[in-house]
Amino acid sequence: MGCLTDANNYRIRMYDRYGDQWNGTGANVTITSGGNVVLSTNHGGGASSTANFNVYGGGSACVSGPQEIDIYGNGVLIADNDTTPDTTDGTDLGIVEGSGTLSSVFVITNSGSNNLNLTGTPRVDITGLNAADFSITTQPNATIAGGATQDIMINFNRATAGISTATVTILSNDSDEASYNFNITAQSVAPQYTMYYENFDNGAAGWTSNTGSFNWTLGTTFEKGEGDYWYTDNFNNYPNNAEAVLTSPMISTLGYTNLKFWIDFRTNTADTEDGMRIEYSANGGTTWNTLGAVGSGDNWYNGNDADGIANNAHAWVGDNSNLDSSLSRFEEASHELPATLYNNPLVRFRVRFESDNNGQRDDGVLIDNVIITGSPLALPMATDGPADVSDNLTLWLRSQDIPQTDGSLLTNWNDMAIGNDASEIASSAPTFANNIDQNINFNPTVNFDRSQQQHMRGKGGFNSNDYWIVVRSSINMTNSLAGETMLLGAKYAPINPAKDPSD
């Protein structure tokens, strides 16, 4: 229990941990102080018990004693000379994207009664290969009184992607831990960029289907989607022992690592034996490998015995959605890509659907919106930006640079940052306006008609920490309406995205 000073009415509360009630005869709990028994008790039943006791004839030893240093992170004791950083105690500060900052708070405690003097210069010293990547917000006081604590915050910031390690040393007048040491680590990773995005609204974009009586067709069916998508023709009672393969063009990933593959899909197969899966090639299509297994990615495959493909083949099978057909029943799935596809000019993908011969058939499968994200080996840098802010700028759509005439459809909007242009087919494109009635601050505008579902898409997106946007409402704003205005916002779920995920 540690050292208790002489005093009356200390209280101890005991719990029955195993739920079998207190048992045995005689005293189960004994507390001594200075050689004197101050409590001897047991409890015959119930889940807990409380007893009071007095300390005398020994508690005076608490009045003086040596200083004792301990250091805690996240409430967990960090052992002296700990060389294995861990997120549990905060010595592993974690992972941050780009040049962001990580911080971890540590607590220096003095469990003794004498003053603990921190004698180092600086009092908390960080050394090692990557010591410059770490810093102390505020150095602790030189003296920590008995029973007191002192917080310190260690920050991490690294200019380039990589793992940093260092050693923290605190010198003091502790008798057996005069040099308290522990290792810390943190990692910076390159920001993720969308290096490939295809929504097929402007055509096949180099993707090709096998030929024959059963294949993939680009267009639309009765299934709701975003413009055109690929479906197994004719999306109605696919044949037995059928195979449909959709193959991508050559995709170069030169300059990118840490790749991830994304796809929207819809399956409606008769049973768990007919299925669809993703395959990849690192050599331009000479050899192929299956991407992932059930559960190895986000929403990745749900069947482990799609015999139409092969015995025990993993694939998407069955009907993926119970939503009404008036809503989109596409889902999003994603999977990390293997290192063989990093920085590779010969990458290809294909989507394979196969059925068996058991006579059970249904509509088939659909895919859309193929995306590949990755970390660039060299970060792209915008040469300019709004208000001269170009750091980490990935998207700058500026209306005054649009080479259109007033009232024309805007099917392509050039990005002024690093080439993340926004585009849309004419039937869903917004209108460019450059006239005295619709301009804002004398600048042209882009008008989106919600009733016509007008929009634009691009691989830059609005996935950023900060954005600037100028919006003028088509109605007069009042005090009562101001609180209902949302410039940008959405609720989103990768599975059944057409359904409000908050329901």
Beta strands, then each sheet from edge to edge (+ up, - down):
strand 1: 7-15
strand 2: 29-33
strand 3: 36-41
strand 4: 48-55
strand 5: 69-73
strand 6: 76-78
strand 7: 92-97
strand 8: 101-110
strand 9: 116-117
strand 10: 124-127
strand 11: 134-136
strand 12: 143-144
strand 13: 149-157
strand 14: 162-171
strand 15: 179-189
strand 16: 193-198
strand 17: 208-209
strand 18: 216-219
strand 19: 229-232
strand 20: 243-247
strand 21: 256-268
strand 22: 275-281
strand 23: 289-290
strand 24: 316-317
strand 25: 331-336
strand 26: 348-354
strand 27: 364-376
strand 28: 412-413
strand 29: 422-423
strand 30: 431-433
strand 31: 445-447
sheet 1: 1+ 4-
sheet 2: 2+ 3-
sheet 3: 6+ 5- 8+ 13- 11+
sheet 4: 7+ 15+ 14- 10+
sheet 5: 9+ 12-
sheet 6: 16+ 27- 19+ 18-
sheet 7: 16+ 27- 21+ 25-
sheet 8: 17+ 20- 26+ 22- 23+
sheet 9: 17+ 20- 26+ 22- 24+
sheet 10: 28+ 29-
sheet 11: 30+ 31-
end
